[in-house]
Amino acid sequence: MPDVFEILHGTRAMRRLKPDPVPDDLILKVLRAGVAAANGGNTQTWRFLVLKDPARKQAVQRWYKRAYDEVIGPRYAGSAPPPGTTAEKYHRQHLAVEYLTEHFHEAPVWIVACLIGDKPTRWSAASIYPAVQNMLLACRALGLGSTLTTRHLIFEAESEAALGLPPGVHSYAILPIGWPMGKFGPVGRGPLEEIVYLDDWGKPWDAARGA
């Protein structure tokens, strides 16, 4: 098993997944990693829907694709590559996003990360996204591919109805999980010197230079 820093720097979004089944014991390891995460006051208001039902996934995928057609696709077409990414890599990413859009429902397992309670806020998200990141890291450690996607929330009410979520339960992310078609590799990010400041906003932290 790779070391923790290798996992951290190699957990890239894996959007091309095989439809082959994933053993339940591996999904349980992923879920246990999720609930080991920090959450506000240890209230544990998180809930995780493990979704395998093809019909329900297809119902959500329809809204997922509409969100791509109306919002995500045009955004890719009209934006420049982010820091640390070349135009070629950004184009490949766009192709992977298109692939996930068309094959989202074919991922053998989804984990839908939810919270129970009031309408989502910036601080309530702090009690679910650490669990999501833990699950992504666990997938990487187990050789499984996944990605954090929230695109379904562009059509939140429709998608959550398709997921069958009851009133008072809100989804924050869907993790499609499966065996990756591609290979794991380093994530593409810009240099720390451009995003890390010391004491005053905009004042570079010298220790970050060259990192």
C-alpha positions as CSV (number, residue, x, y, z in Angstrom):
1,M,0.0,0.0,0.0
2,P,1.4,3.4,-0.9
3,D,2.5,5.8,1.8
4,V,0.1,8.6,3.0
5,F,1.9,11.4,1.1
6,E,2.0,9.4,-2.1
7,I,-1.8,8.9,-1.7
8,L,-2.3,12.6,-1.0
9,H,-0.4,13.7,-4.1
10,G,-1.8,10.9,-6.3
11,T,-5.5,11.1,-5.6
12,R,-6.5,12.6,-8.9
13,A,-10.1,12.6,-10.2
14,M,-10.7,9.2,-11.9
15,R,-13.7,9.8,-14.2
16,R,-13.4,6.8,-16.5
17,L,-14.5,3.8,-14.5
18,K,-15.1,0.2,-15.4
19,P,-18.6,-1.2,-14.8
20,D,-17.2,-4.3,-13.1
21,P,-18.5,-5.0,-9.6
22,V,-16.7,-3.7,-6.5
23,P,-16.7,-6.0,-3.5
24,D,-18.8,-4.8,-0.6
25,D,-15.9,-5.3,1.9
26,L,-14.0,-2.6,0.0
27,I,-16.9,-0.3,0.1
28,L,-17.2,-0.9,3.8
29,K,-13.5,0.1,4.2
30,V,-14.2,3.3,2.3
31,L,-17.2,4.1,4.5
32,R,-15.3,3.4,7.7
33,A,-12.6,5.8,6.5
34,G,-15.4,8.4,5.9
35,V,-16.8,8.2,9.4
36,A,-13.3,8.5,10.9
37,A,-13.3,12.1,9.8
38,A,-13.8,15.2,11.9
39,N,-17.4,16.7,12.1
40,G,-18.8,19.5,14.1
41,G,-19.3,18.7,17.8
42,N,-19.1,15.0,16.9
43,T,-22.8,15.2,16.2
44,Q,-22.4,12.7,13.3
45,T,-25.4,14.1,11.4
46,W,-23.9,12.6,8.3
47,R,-25.7,9.8,6.3
48,F,-24.4,7.9,3.4
49,L,-26.5,6.4,0.7
50,V,-24.8,3.5,-1.1
51,L,-26.5,3.3,-4.4
52,K,-26.3,0.3,-6.8
53,D,-29.8,0.4,-8.3
54,P,-29.4,1.0,-12.1
55,A,-32.8,2.6,-12.5
56,R,-32.2,5.1,-9.8
57,K,-28.8,6.0,-11.0
58,Q,-30.1,6.6,-14.5
59,A,-32.8,8.9,-13.1
60,V,-30.1,11.0,-11.5
61,Q,-27.9,10.9,-14.6
62,R,-30.5,12.6,-16.7
63,W,-30.3,15.7,-14.5
64,Y,-26.5,15.3,-14.3
65,K,-26.3,15.4,-18.1
66,R,-28.6,18.4,-18.4
67,A,-26.4,20.3,-15.9
68,Y,-23.5,19.5,-18.2
69,D,-25.3,20.6,-21.4
70,E,-26.5,23.8,-19.9
71,V,-23.8,24.9,-17.5
72,I,-20.6,22.7,-17.3
73,G,-20.0,22.1,-21.0
74,P,-20.2,25.8,-21.9
75,R,-18.0,26.7,-19.0
76,Y,-15.2,24.4,-20.2
77,A,-15.6,25.7,-23.7
78,G,-15.2,29.3,-22.7
79,S,-12.5,29.1,-19.9
80,A,-8.7,29.0,-19.9
81,P,-6.7,26.2,-18.3
82,P,-6.2,26.6,-14.5
83,P,-2.7,27.1,-12.9
84,G,-0.5,24.1,-13.3
85,T,-2.4,22.7,-16.3
86,T,-1.5,23.0,-20.0
87,A,-4.1,23.4,-22.7
88,E,-3.6,19.8,-23.7
89,K,-4.2,18.5,-20.2
90,Y,-7.2,20.7,-19.8
91,H,-8.6,19.4,-23.0
92,R,-8.1,15.8,-21.8
93,Q,-9.8,16.7,-18.5
94,H,-12.8,18.1,-20.5
95,L,-13.0,14.8,-22.4
96,A,-12.9,12.9,-19.1
97,V,-15.7,15.1,-17.8
98,E,-17.7,14.3,-21.0
99,Y,-17.1,10.6,-20.5
100,L,-18.3,10.7,-16.9
101,T,-21.4,12.6,-18.0
102,E,-22.4,9.9,-20.4
103,H,-21.4,7.0,-18.2
104,F,-22.1,8.3,-14.7
105,H,-24.9,5.8,-14.1
106,E,-22.6,2.9,-15.1
107,A,-20.2,3.3,-12.2
108,P,-21.0,0.2,-10.1
109,V,-21.3,2.0,-6.8
110,W,-22.2,5.5,-5.8
111,I,-21.8,6.9,-2.3
112,V,-24.1,9.9,-1.8
113,A,-22.8,12.0,1.1
114,C,-25.6,13.7,3.0
115,L,-26.4,15.6,6.2
116,I,-29.7,15.6,8.1
117,G,-31.1,18.8,9.5
118,D,-31.5,22.4,8.3
119,K,-30.8,23.7,4.8
120,P,-27.1,23.5,3.9
121,T,-24.8,26.3,5.0
122,R,-21.1,27.1,4.7
123,W,-20.5,25.8,8.2
124,S,-22.6,22.6,7.9
125,A,-20.5,21.6,4.9
126,A,-17.5,21.3,7.3
127,S,-19.2,18.3,8.8
128,I,-19.4,16.3,5.6
129,Y,-16.6,17.2,3.2
130,P,-13.8,15.9,5.5
131,A,-15.6,12.5,5.3
132,V,-15.8,12.8,1.5
133,Q,-12.0,13.5,1.3
134,N,-11.3,10.5,3.6
135,M,-13.3,8.3,1.3
136,L,-11.5,9.5,-1.8
137,L,-8.2,8.8,-0.1
138,A,-9.4,5.4,1.0
139,C,-10.5,4.6,-2.6
140,R,-7.0,5.6,-3.8
141,A,-5.3,3.4,-1.2
142,L,-7.5,0.4,-2.3
143,G,-6.8,1.0,-6.0
144,L,-10.4,2.2,-6.7
145,G,-11.2,5.2,-8.8
146,S,-13.5,8.0,-7.8
147,T,-14.1,11.7,-8.0
148,L,-16.0,14.2,-5.9
149,T,-18.9,15.6,-8.0
150,T,-21.6,18.1,-6.9
151,R,-22.9,18.8,-10.3
152,H,-26.3,17.2,-9.6
153,L,-26.9,20.1,-7.2
154,I,-27.5,22.4,-10.1
155,F,-30.8,20.6,-10.2
156,E,-30.9,20.0,-6.5
157,A,-34.6,19.3,-5.9
158,E,-35.0,17.1,-9.0
159,S,-31.8,15.1,-8.3
160,E,-32.6,14.6,-4.6
161,A,-36.1,13.4,-5.6
162,A,-34.6,11.0,-8.0
163,L,-32.2,9.8,-5.3
164,G,-35.2,9.2,-3.0
165,L,-34.0,11.4,-0.2
166,P,-36.6,12.2,2.4
167,P,-37.4,15.8,3.7
168,G,-34.7,17.2,5.9
169,V,-31.9,15.2,4.2
170,H,-29.6,17.1,1.8
171,S,-26.9,15.7,-0.4
172,Y,-23.5,17.4,-0.6
173,A,-21.6,15.1,-3.0
174,I,-21.8,11.9,-5.1
175,L,-18.8,9.7,-5.3
176,P,-19.0,7.3,-8.3
177,I,-16.7,4.4,-7.4
178,G,-15.3,1.7,-9.6
179,W,-12.1,0.2,-11.0
180,P,-10.3,2.9,-13.0
181,M,-9.6,2.5,-16.7
182,G,-6.6,4.8,-16.5
183,K,-3.6,5.0,-14.2
184,F,-3.1,7.0,-11.0
185,G,-0.7,9.8,-11.2
186,P,0.3,13.2,-9.7
187,V,-2.4,15.9,-9.4
188,G,-1.8,19.0,-11.5
189,R,-1.6,22.1,-9.2
190,G,0.0,25.5,-9.4
191,P,3.0,26.6,-7.2
192,L,2.4,27.4,-3.6
193,E,4.1,30.8,-3.9
194,E,1.1,32.0,-5.9
195,I,-1.5,31.1,-3.3
196,V,0.1,31.2,0.1
197,Y,0.5,34.5,2.0
198,L,2.2,35.4,5.3
199,D,0.3,37.6,7.8
200,D,-0.9,40.1,5.2
201,W,-3.1,39.2,2.3
202,G,-1.1,39.2,-0.9
203,K,2.3,39.1,0.9
204,P,4.0,35.9,-0.3
205,W,5.3,33.5,2.3
206,D,9.0,33.0,1.3
207,A,9.1,29.4,2.5
208,A,6.5,28.5,-0.2
209,R,8.7,29.7,-3.0
210,G,10.0,26.8,-5.1
211,A,7.6,24.4,-3.5
